[in-house]
Amino acid sequence: MRTAAYDAPMKPHDTPRTRFPRTHNTQAHASPSSLYSGSTRPRKGHTRCRTLTTPGHTKRWFKNIDSTSGSPGCPMGTGWTTSVRVLRGWLLTWCLVVCLKTSSIHAAGPDAEPDEADNVVVHTMGLANDTVAGTLPPITKDSSCSDMLAWLPPRSSPAVVFQVVSEPYASLEENFISNMELHSTFSRENLYLVCLDEESVAIFDGLGIRCVRYGCLGCPVSRGDIWVLRIDVTICLLNAGQDVLMSDADAIWLRDPTDDLASDAFLDSNVVASRAVMPFPLYHKWGATICMGFAFFRAGGSAMQAFMTVVEEIANELGNDQIAVNEALNKLDVVWDPMSDMNFTDNTRPGTGVIENITVDGGSLKVTLLPHNKYTRSCRRTPISNDTIVAHCVSSDKGEGMATWMKEAHLWNLPDDNDSGRD
């Protein structure tokens, strides 16, 4: 099991959960008012008085009013009171129209059409609240980079954490976030979290965690579509100068990986990742492969752009991001340092490789495989210890079933379902 969030959905939760403090977003809603006007008719036996409400007529009407007896032939009484009420209504209407027009102009600019102004106001309110449905375009593997960048999280330092989740894996994702925030400098505001269904959107929006909406919520989606989407979004973010950290929800952070990613030993590496055995031919050739369950991509430079271009081509052809990254390394003739440690599990040192002349100007790309004793994939061969930074244990369990062994391994940082509930 490499990427829990992409497996076929299991049955939905039937137990409530409460994980994080709620973030309540309040939003004022304005509804249009209907404005009415009418005329007054004198009652039988009363003198008919002209009740004119245009500015000019109103002015003349007031000029004829005597301060003690009202206007000639129209004493201060029912007609006068009705006229004042009508005048007051028109003045209030005029003020309301002016205020609404001013608000629209301020929001959309002086040349905006009324409908355009309304849209801008709604969009502005949505962006301020981040999680309002429909304010940002949903994304797919075919979305433009500008649409993908519209969902850039509030925090991008030290990196953007890219993940995908569906409802059967919601509690697993909540556990990941809880451990990440407890043990590192990252927070939920670093997450670029793609939600595949309405249920996961509701869960994480309710927890104050913004969901990037997938293009067709709840529609059948293949692993290949999601893996290609991961590559496309990563390339987009890298081209925008954003470092990207991919981390599966079952890759539990027990310490802060930033200490390694920002260290002098790895600072010159373009790609830093944990170890895997897929694809098998390259595992047998190299000793270990890159695991996309925990992989860091550093933005900047033409070497990274050249590498990711090849990755994208292979991903589109094969529909698998992990195979694509490793096959791209192989196609571009990566050379692994024979003095580095390239074993899959029996190692305490990093493995390093270089692709020379990947750019027209002779630039190179450096890749680092993290030591398995710190970034563990096979927890059977390398048990979790005080040295473990990320525990990404191989498991045959899926979805909610993963919680059982995580609790036994002390990797679960959420209260039991019977202790609390999600509202």
C-alpha positions as CSV (number, residue, x, y, z in Angstrom):
1,M,0.0,0.0,0.0
2,R,1.6,3.2,-1.1
3,T,-1.1,5.8,-1.2
4,A,-4.1,5.1,1.0
5,A,-6.2,7.9,-0.2
6,Y,-6.5,6.6,-3.7
7,D,-8.0,3.1,-3.0
8,A,-11.6,2.2,-3.7
9,P,-13.9,3.8,-1.1
10,M,-15.0,1.6,1.8
11,K,-18.3,2.1,3.6
12,P,-18.8,5.5,5.1
13,H,-18.1,6.3,8.8
14,D,-21.0,5.6,11.1
15,T,-19.4,7.0,14.2
16,P,-18.9,10.7,14.8
17,R,-15.5,12.2,15.4
18,T,-14.1,15.4,16.8
19,R,-10.5,16.2,16.0
20,F,-9.7,19.8,15.8
21,P,-11.1,23.1,17.0
22,R,-13.7,24.4,14.7
23,T,-13.0,27.5,12.7
24,H,-16.3,29.4,12.2
25,N,-16.5,31.6,9.2
26,T,-19.3,34.1,9.3
27,Q,-20.6,35.9,6.3
28,A,-23.1,38.6,5.9
29,H,-25.9,38.0,3.4
30,A,-27.7,40.8,1.7
31,S,-31.0,40.3,0.0
32,P,-32.5,42.7,-2.5
33,S,-35.3,44.9,-1.3
34,S,-38.4,45.6,-3.3
35,L,-39.2,49.4,-3.6
36,Y,-42.7,50.5,-3.9
37,S,-44.3,53.9,-4.7
38,G,-47.9,55.0,-4.8
39,S,-50.2,58.0,-4.9
40,T,-52.4,59.4,-2.2
41,R,-56.0,60.2,-2.6
42,P,-57.9,62.6,-0.4
43,R,-60.7,61.2,1.6
44,K,-64.2,62.4,0.9
45,G,-64.9,65.8,2.4
46,H,-61.2,66.8,2.4
47,T,-59.5,69.3,0.1
48,R,-57.4,67.7,-2.6
49,C,-53.8,68.7,-2.2
50,R,-51.1,68.2,-4.8
51,T,-48.5,65.8,-3.4
52,L,-45.6,66.1,-5.9
53,T,-42.5,64.3,-5.0
54,T,-39.9,65.2,-7.7
55,P,-37.2,67.5,-6.3
56,G,-38.5,70.5,-8.1
57,H,-42.2,70.0,-7.2
58,T,-41.3,69.2,-3.7
59,K,-39.4,72.5,-3.4
60,R,-42.4,74.5,-4.8
61,W,-44.8,72.7,-2.5
62,F,-42.8,73.6,0.5
63,K,-42.5,77.2,-0.6
64,N,-46.3,77.5,-0.5
65,I,-46.6,76.3,3.1
66,D,-47.5,78.9,5.6
67,S,-45.6,78.3,8.9
68,T,-48.8,78.6,10.9
69,S,-51.6,77.3,8.8
70,G,-50.0,75.2,6.1
71,S,-50.4,75.8,2.4
72,P,-53.3,77.9,1.1
73,G,-56.3,75.6,0.5
74,C,-54.3,72.7,2.0
75,P,-54.0,73.0,5.7
76,M,-51.5,71.0,7.7
77,G,-53.4,67.8,8.2
78,T,-53.8,64.5,6.4
79,G,-52.6,65.7,3.0
80,W,-49.5,67.2,4.5
81,T,-48.7,64.2,6.6
82,T,-49.1,61.8,3.6
83,S,-46.9,64.0,1.5
84,V,-44.1,64.0,4.1
85,R,-44.3,60.3,4.3
86,V,-44.0,59.9,0.6
87,L,-41.1,62.4,0.5
88,R,-39.3,60.5,3.2
89,G,-39.8,57.2,1.4
90,W,-38.3,58.6,-1.8
91,L,-35.3,60.1,0.1
92,L,-34.7,56.7,1.7
93,T,-34.9,55.0,-1.6
94,W,-32.5,57.4,-3.2
95,C,-30.0,56.9,-0.4
96,L,-30.3,53.1,-0.7
97,V,-29.7,53.2,-4.4
98,V,-26.7,55.5,-4.0
99,C,-25.2,53.2,-1.3
100,L,-25.6,50.1,-3.4
101,K,-24.1,51.7,-6.5
102,T,-21.1,53.0,-4.4
103,S,-20.5,49.5,-3.0
104,S,-20.5,47.9,-6.4
105,I,-18.2,50.5,-7.9
106,H,-15.8,50.2,-5.1
107,A,-15.8,46.4,-5.5
108,A,-15.6,46.1,-9.3
109,G,-14.3,49.4,-10.5
110,P,-16.0,52.4,-12.0
111,D,-16.6,50.8,-15.4
112,A,-18.0,47.5,-14.1
113,E,-21.4,46.3,-15.2
114,P,-23.9,45.7,-12.4
115,D,-23.8,41.9,-12.7
116,E,-20.0,42.0,-12.8
117,A,-19.9,44.1,-9.7
118,D,-22.1,41.6,-7.8
119,N,-19.9,38.7,-8.9
120,V,-16.8,40.5,-7.7
121,V,-18.4,41.2,-4.3
122,V,-19.3,37.6,-3.9
123,H,-15.8,36.4,-4.9
124,T,-14.1,38.8,-2.6
125,M,-16.2,37.5,0.4
126,G,-15.4,34.0,-0.7
127,L,-11.7,34.5,-0.9
128,A,-11.7,36.1,2.5
129,N,-13.3,33.0,4.0
130,D,-11.3,30.6,1.8
131,T,-13.7,27.7,2.2
132,V,-16.9,29.2,0.6
133,A,-18.1,26.7,-2.0
134,G,-17.8,27.8,-5.6
135,T,-15.4,30.7,-5.0
136,L,-12.4,29.0,-6.7
137,P,-12.4,26.8,-9.7
138,P,-12.3,23.0,-9.0
139,I,-9.2,21.3,-10.4
140,T,-8.5,18.3,-12.5
141,K,-5.4,16.9,-14.2
142,D,-6.5,19.1,-17.2
143,S,-6.8,22.3,-15.3
144,S,-4.7,25.3,-16.1
145,C,-1.8,26.2,-13.9
146,S,-3.5,29.5,-13.0
147,D,-6.5,27.6,-11.7
148,M,-4.2,25.3,-9.6
149,L,-2.3,28.3,-8.2
150,A,-5.6,29.9,-7.2
151,W,-5.7,27.3,-4.4
152,L,-2.2,28.1,-3.1
153,P,-2.4,27.7,0.7
154,P,-2.0,30.6,3.1
155,R,1.4,29.4,4.1
156,S,4.1,28.1,1.7
157,S,7.1,28.1,4.0
158,P,8.9,25.8,4.6
159,A,7.0,24.1,1.8
160,V,3.5,23.3,0.4
161,V,2.4,19.9,1.7
162,F,0.5,18.2,-1.2
163,Q,-2.1,15.5,-0.4
164,V,-5.3,13.9,-1.7
165,V,-8.1,12.6,0.4
166,S,-11.5,10.9,0.1
167,E,-14.1,10.3,2.8
168,P,-13.0,6.7,3.8
169,Y,-9.6,8.1,4.7
170,A,-10.8,11.2,6.5
171,S,-9.8,10.1,10.0
172,L,-6.4,8.9,8.7
173,E,-5.9,12.4,7.2
174,E,-7.0,14.0,10.5
175,N,-4.5,11.9,12.4
176,F,-1.7,12.9,9.9
177,I,-2.5,16.6,10.4
178,S,-2.6,16.2,14.2
179,N,0.9,14.6,14.2
180,M,2.3,17.0,11.7
181,E,1.2,20.1,13.8
182,L,2.4,18.4,17.0
183,H,5.8,17.5,15.8
184,S,6.8,20.1,13.2
185,T,6.8,23.7,12.2
186,F,4.2,22.9,9.5
187,S,0.5,23.6,10.1
188,R,-2.8,22.9,8.3
189,E,-2.3,26.3,6.5
190,N,0.6,24.6,4.6
191,L,-1.8,22.0,3.1
192,Y,-2.7,21.7,-0.5
193,L,-5.4,19.2,0.3
194,V,-7.4,17.9,-2.7
195,C,-10.8,16.4,-1.6
196,L,-12.4,13.9,-4.0
197,D,-15.9,13.9,-2.6
198,E,-18.5,16.1,-0.9
199,E,-18.2,14.2,2.4
200,S,-14.5,15.0,2.7
201,V,-15.1,18.6,1.7
202,A,-17.7,18.9,4.5
203,I,-15.5,17.2,7.1
204,F,-12.4,19.3,6.5
205,D,-14.1,22.6,5.8
206,G,-15.9,22.0,9.1
207,L,-12.5,21.7,10.8
208,G,-11.2,24.9,9.4
209,I,-9.0,23.0,6.9
210,R,-9.4,24.2,3.4
211,C,-10.2,21.6,0.7
212,V,-9.1,22.0,-2.8
213,R,-12.2,20.8,-4.7
214,Y,-11.7,18.1,-7.3
215,G,-13.4,18.8,-10.6
216,C,-16.1,16.2,-10.3
217,L,-16.8,15.5,-6.6
218,G,-17.9,12.0,-6.0
219,C,-17.4,10.9,-9.6
220,P,-15.4,7.7,-10.3
221,V,-11.7,8.5,-10.4
222,S,-8.9,6.2,-11.1
223,R,-5.6,6.1,-9.3
224,G,-3.9,7.0,-12.6
225,D,-5.9,10.3,-12.8
226,I,-4.9,11.2,-9.2
227,W,-1.2,10.3,-9.8
228,V,-1.1,12.4,-12.9
229,L,-2.8,15.2,-11.1
230,R,-0.1,15.1,-8.4
231,I,2.6,15.5,-11.0
232,D,0.7,18.4,-12.8
233,V,0.1,20.3,-9.6
234,T,3.7,19.8,-8.4
235,I,5.1,21.1,-11.7
236,C,2.8,24.1,-11.5
237,L,3.8,25.0,-8.0
238,L,7.5,24.4,-8.7
239,N,7.3,26.8,-11.7
240,A,5.8,29.3,-9.4
241,G,8.7,29.1,-7.1
242,Q,7.0,26.9,-4.4
243,D,8.8,24.0,-2.8
244,V,6.5,20.9,-2.7
245,L,6.5,18.2,-0.1
246,M,4.4,15.1,-0.9
247,S,3.3,13.1,2.1
248,D,0.8,10.3,2.2
249,A,-1.7,10.4,5.1
250,D,-0.2,7.2,6.5
251,A,3.3,8.6,6.5
252,I,3.3,9.8,10.1
253,W,5.6,12.6,11.2
254,L,7.1,11.9,14.6
255,R,9.7,14.7,14.4
256,D,10.2,17.7,12.1
257,P,11.6,16.7,8.7
258,T,12.6,20.3,8.1
259,D,15.7,19.8,10.2
260,D,17.0,17.4,7.4
261,L,15.5,19.1,4.4
262,A,17.1,22.4,5.2
263,S,20.4,21.0,6.4
264,D,23.7,21.5,4.6
265,A,23.8,17.8,3.7
266,F,20.6,18.1,1.6
267,L,20.4,21.8,0.7
268,D,21.9,21.2,-2.7
269,S,19.6,18.4,-3.6
270,N,16.7,19.0,-6.0
271,V,14.8,15.9,-5.0
272,V,14.9,14.4,-1.5
273,A,12.8,11.4,-0.8
274,S,12.2,8.3,1.3
275,R,13.0,4.8,0.0
276,A,10.9,2.3,-1.8
277,V,11.2,-0.9,-3.9
278,M,8.8,0.1,-6.8
279,P,9.4,-0.1,-9.7
280,F,11.0,-3.5,-9.1
281,P,13.4,-3.5,-12.0
282,L,15.0,-0.3,-10.9
283,Y,15.0,-1.5,-7.2
284,H,17.1,-4.5,-8.3
285,K,19.3,-2.2,-10.4
286,W,19.9,0.5,-7.8
287,G,19.2,-1.1,-4.5
288,A,16.3,1.4,-3.7
289,T,14.0,3.7,-5.5
290,I,12.3,7.0,-4.7
291,C,9.1,6.7,-2.7
292,M,6.4,9.3,-3.6
293,G,4.8,8.7,-0.2
294,F,7.3,11.2,1.2
295,A,9.1,13.2,-1.4
296,F,10.4,16.8,-1.4
297,F,10.9,18.8,-4.6
298,R,12.9,22.0,-4.4
299,A,11.9,24.8,-6.7
300,G,14.3,26.8,-8.8
301,G,16.7,26.3,-11.7
302,S,16.4,24.9,-15.2
303,A,17.6,21.5,-14.1
304,M,14.4,20.9,-12.1
305,Q,12.3,22.1,-15.0
306,A,14.1,19.8,-17.4
307,F,13.7,16.8,-15.1
308,M,10.0,17.4,-14.4
309,T,9.3,17.8,-18.1
310,V,10.5,14.2,-18.6
311,V,8.5,13.1,-15.5
312,E,5.4,14.6,-16.9
313,E,5.7,12.8,-20.2
314,I,6.2,9.4,-18.6
315,A,3.4,10.1,-16.0
316,N,0.9,10.9,-18.8
317,E,2.0,7.7,-20.6
318,L,2.0,5.3,-17.7
319,G,-0.4,7.0,-15.2
320,N,1.8,6.4,-12.2
321,D,3.8,9.2,-10.5
322,Q,6.2,7.0,-8.6
323,I,7.1,5.0,-11.7
324,A,7.4,8.2,-13.7
325,V,9.9,9.8,-11.3
326,N,12.1,6.8,-11.1
327,E,11.9,6.0,-14.9
328,A,12.8,9.7,-15.6
329,L,15.9,9.3,-13.4
330,N,16.8,6.1,-15.3
331,K,16.1,7.6,-18.7
332,L,18.3,10.6,-17.9
333,D,21.1,8.3,-16.8
334,V,21.3,9.1,-13.1
335,V,24.6,8.0,-11.5
336,W,24.4,6.9,-7.9
337,D,27.4,7.6,-5.7
338,P,29.0,4.2,-4.9
339,M,30.2,5.6,-1.6
340,S,26.7,6.5,-0.5
341,D,24.2,4.0,1.0
342,M,21.8,2.6,-1.5
343,N,20.3,-0.4,0.4
344,F,16.6,-0.3,0.9
345,T,16.4,-1.0,4.6
346,D,19.8,-1.7,6.1
347,N,21.2,1.8,6.1
348,T,21.8,4.8,8.3
349,R,23.2,7.1,5.7
350,P,21.7,8.8,2.7
351,G,22.1,7.7,-0.9
352,T,22.9,10.3,-3.5
353,G,22.7,10.4,-7.3
354,V,23.5,13.0,-10.0
355,I,22.2,13.6,-13.5
356,E,24.9,15.4,-15.4
357,N,24.3,17.8,-18.3
358,I,20.5,17.8,-17.9
359,T,20.3,21.3,-19.3
360,V,21.8,22.9,-22.4
361,D,24.2,24.8,-20.4
362,G,25.6,21.7,-18.7
363,G,23.6,21.9,-15.5
364,S,23.1,18.9,-13.2
365,L,20.4,17.6,-10.9
366,K,21.0,16.0,-7.5
367,V,18.8,13.4,-5.9
368,T,19.0,12.2,-2.3
369,L,17.4,9.1,-0.7
370,L,16.8,9.6,3.0
371,P,18.2,7.0,5.5
372,H,15.7,4.3,6.2
373,N,16.3,4.3,10.0
374,K,14.9,7.8,10.1
375,Y,12.4,7.7,7.2
376,T,11.0,4.2,7.6
377,R,9.0,2.3,5.0
378,S,9.4,-1.3,6.2
379,C,8.7,-1.1,9.9
380,R,9.1,-4.8,10.2
381,R,12.7,-4.7,9.1
382,T,13.4,-1.4,10.8
383,P,11.2,-1.0,13.9
384,I,10.1,2.5,14.9
385,S,12.6,4.0,17.4
386,N,13.7,7.3,18.8
387,D,15.6,7.9,15.5
388,T,12.4,7.7,13.4
389,I,11.3,11.0,11.9
390,V,8.6,9.7,9.5
391,A,7.0,6.3,9.9
392,H,5.4,5.2,6.6
393,C,4.9,1.6,7.5
394,V,3.8,-0.9,4.7
395,S,0.4,-2.3,5.6
396,S,-2.2,-4.5,3.9
397,D,-5.0,-2.6,5.7
398,K,-6.9,0.0,3.9
399,G,-8.9,3.1,5.0
400,E,-10.3,3.0,8.5
401,G,-8.6,-0.4,9.1
402,M,-5.2,1.3,9.3
403,A,-6.2,3.0,12.5
404,T,-6.0,-0.3,14.4
405,W,-2.4,-1.0,13.8
406,M,-1.5,2.7,14.1
407,K,-3.0,2.8,17.6
408,E,-1.0,-0.4,18.5
409,A,2.2,1.3,17.1
410,H,1.4,4.5,19.1
411,L,1.1,6.5,15.8
412,W,-2.5,7.5,16.5
413,N,-2.9,11.0,17.9
414,L,-6.7,11.3,17.9
415,P,-9.2,10.7,20.7
416,D,-11.3,7.5,20.5
417,D,-14.6,7.8,18.7
418,N,-16.5,6.9,21.8
419,D,-14.8,9.7,23.7
420,S,-15.9,12.6,21.5
421,G,-18.0,13.3,18.4
422,R,-18.1,15.5,15.4
423,D,-20.9,17.9,15.4
